[in-house]
């Protein structure tokens, strides 16, 4: 969103507030309107994140039933294989980290609402899993559901011999990537040098750094680190590189605004999750105070919260994580809500497991989505695990992430050796 557009919207909002404060006529004229901006009982009530223009997916004809759902768990990664009545299979992934808990949730709470269902009814399968678990929201249910949903999309692609990106209306192509740091244990000088090197080696044109401490109550990973890293990285990579920063729910609005203005002074473009993510009003304070873009939503998986976030313009950029939110179908609903509101959707993808594959396919079909997040932590444990999981390994060349193209669906091949070493569970009719 341009500075001029944001300024205009803020003036409009301010004018409305002044008009309301000036007297009662405006309030009386709208006294039949509810808090949703419509007369009570006459609104649009889209279930679980459906906007007015959303249409449930019908990618393939009806007729195939889901007969078996398997999980394969190894370390922090878990894959899901869905089999249908003609023997066809598709692969999905549960969200990384604590994947063993998500696997338990998959077999205990999610598969019962997918087994026996028609493969073509992906929206209904998603909704049924959420309805089934109204007493157990949200995170691990959605992480487990994401494995089933992404496996169904892989099946759709294989049935139609197309990449998922094409099913969504996009195409397989290299995508501009931003190099995403996951580290706070690295000094400002070393992080700046690392990003300058990666710019030279891989032609990255954008990077993201880490500020503060996750849910850190205004703390810092080391004394003065956040204030030092902002100018250090800018100086190292030059003025022609876009820079973003992620605070992972660290700050109260006053502190976030302070760091945001510091970043503005150094030409940063995006400030991710500046405040505790559940405090939408806090985040909106930061968004309203800054001219740079504010983003968020990585952690959010409850669709009512997404609607509120978008309706109140708590952020400029929405960042659903396909594996956290419950799969591509639910992430797509968020993207459509954002698009209708004039906001950009730039999905979150913090490691090079299948989450980045899913995200590339989604980004390839979204308007004005920007760069794909690409972890630069080549030596991390999760990167090692991802490299063992599938071929081809994800890579960046000339500043762009290369989308896998080994066949239809997600375009990857799950390695038999990884499967043979994984803990295997089966639920079937």
Buried (B, 14 or more C-beta within 10 A) or exposed (E): BEEEEBEEBBEEEEEEEEEEEEEEEEEEEEEEBEEEEEEEEEEEEBEBBBBEEBEEBEBBEEEBBBBBBBBBBBBBBBBBBBBBBEEEBBBBBBBBBBBBBBBBBBBEBBBBBBBEBBBBBBBBBBBBBBEBBEEEEBBBBBBBBBBBBBBBBBBBBBBBEBBBBBBBEBEBEBBBBBBBBBBBEBBBEEBBBBBBEBBEEBEBBBBBBBBBBBEBEBEBBBEEBBBBBBBBBBEBBEEEBBBBBBBBBBBBBEBBBBBBEBBBEBEBBBBBBBBBBEBBEBBBBBBBBBEBBBBBBBBBBBBEBBBEBBEEBBBBBBBBBBBBBBBBBBBBBBBBBBBEBEBBBBBBBBBBBBBBBBBBBBBBBBEEBBBBBBBBBEEBEBBEBBBBBBEEBBEBEEBBBBBBEEBBBBBBEBBEEBBEEBEEBEBEE
